[in-house]
């Protein structure tokens, strides 16, 4: 398993090894010791799966505030997404910056999104299935979000505001300029 720090060092690209033969393949897609060797100690407690039936579905940008903040490990089982994480930790040298990575069933990559980041994705193919581990369960009183197309963040989404398929809730989120973050940067590496 190969783990690589991205432009925002707390975001980690994970590339599991696949062992294939004429039957197909086998892979260890999550291995706690490999993450621990990389200095990551996150206690994942739940797996979530979503299906988006058409390209251009945007889910995000979401987060959960403390005490139920979530780290996520995101992978695609079928189809493809542009996966995005935005640093929303007050005092962080990368506050408001984002990283975007294409994750697909074909490239087999995963993105580790720690606590303190807003997360979202846009589907690039029909019938895209996304599976992600989370470090805490869903808590409606702690959920929050930021406008997916906030120009202050500047994400180059592969879909326009007119054609994006959004939930009613995602259409209501405001931008960074009206956002009060519940997260504080403490200078440490990835946190659970």
N, C-alpha and C positions, 0 to 999 in steps of 0.2 A: 504494500500500500504506500503510495507516494503522497505526501502532504506538502503543499507549497503556499507560502504566505503571498498575498496579493498586494496591490498598491496601498491599500489600507491594511497594515500588517496583522490586525486581529481577524481579518477575513481569510479563511483557509480554503484552498481548492484541494479536493480529495480525489485521488485517482486510484481506485481499487484495481488490483491485478485480476485479469480473467484468464482462466485456464480452460482452453477449448480443445475439442476433438470432434470426431464425426457425429457425436450425440448432441453437441451444443457446447455449453460452457458451465463452469463453476466459479464463483467468486465469493470472497469474504468482503462484504460491502461495508461492514462496520466491525472494528476490532479495538476494544478499549485499550489494550496494551500499546498499540501503535499510536493512538492519540496521546496516551500518557507519556510515551517516549518523546513526543513532540511538545510536551509541556501543557497538554490540554486535559483538564479534569472536569468533564461535564457529566452529570448524572442524568442521562436521558430516561424519561419515564413513560413516554407514550409515542406511538406512531400514528400519524394522520395521513390520509390519502384523499386527493381530489381528482375529479374528472372534469375536464373542460371540453365540450363537444365541438367547438369551432376555434379556428385561429383568431387571434385578436382579443381573447378574453384576458382582462387585466385583473389581477387579484392583488390588492395592496394600495399603498404601502402601509403595512400593519406592524404593530408591536403590542406587547403587554407590559404594563408598568409593574414595578415592585408592589406588593410582595410576591406577585405571580409572574414575574418577567420570564421570558422564554428565550433560550438559545435554540437554534434549529440546525439540523443537518438535512439538506434538501437534495433529492435525486429524482430523476425522471424514469418511470417504468415504461412509458410508451409515448412517442411523440417528441416534442422539443419545446423549450421555453427560453426566454431571455430572463434570467434571474438577477435581481437587483437588491443590493443592501446599501442603506444610507446610514452613515454615522450620525447618531442623534445624542451623543454624550456631551453635555455641557463641559467646556474646558478642553475638549479633545483637539489636538492639532489638525485633525481631519474632519471636524464638525461640519455637517452639511454636504460633505463629499460622498460620492457613491462609487461602487464597483458593479459592473454588469458583466455577466458570464453566460454564455449559451450552455445550457445543460440539455442533454438529449439521451434517449435510450441508446442511440448509436455511439456517442462519445463516452458514455458511462461515467461522466464526471459528477462530483457532488460539491456543494458549497456549504461550508460551516459558517453560520451567521450567529455570532455571540449575542448575549444580552447587551442592550444599548444601541441596537441597530433597528431601523425600520426595514421591513422586507416586503418584496412584492415580485410578481412575475407576469409576463405576457406570453400566452401560448403562441407557438409558431406553426403548429400542425393540428389537424383535427383529432379529436378523441385523445387528447394528451392527458396522461395520468401522472400525477406528482405524488411522491411519498416523502414525508419528512418526519424525522424524529424531533421531539420537543422535550425540554427539560422541566416543564411544568404544564399542568392541564389548563384548559380554557377557563378563563375567568371574565365574565361579561363586565364586571365593575372595573377591571384593569385594562380592558382593551382600548386601543387608540390607533390613530392613523394620521397620515399626512397625504395631501393631494398627490396622486401618482404622477401628474404632469406639471408639478410646480416648476416654473422657469428658474427659480433660484437654485434648484438642484440640477437641472439641465440634463435629465436622462434622455438619451436618444432612443426612445421607444420605437419599435417597428410598426406602430399603428398610430393613427391620428386620433385626436379627441372626438372627432365625429364618428369614427368607425370602431373605437374601442368598446368592448362589451364589459360593462361594470355593474356591480351590485348597487342598489339604491344607497347603501351606507357609504360605499367608496366614493360616490359622487359628491358627498357632503363634506369631506375632509378639507381643511384649509392648508395653506402653505407654511413654510418654515417661519415666515415673518410674523405669523400669529400663533406660533406654537411655543408652548412652555414645556420643555423636556423634563421628564421625571428621572433622567439618568445623568450621572456625574462621572466624568473621566477620572480615573484614579492613577493613571500612568502604568498600570499593570498590563500584562498580556491578556489573552483570551480569558474571559471569566464565565462561570456557569450561570 
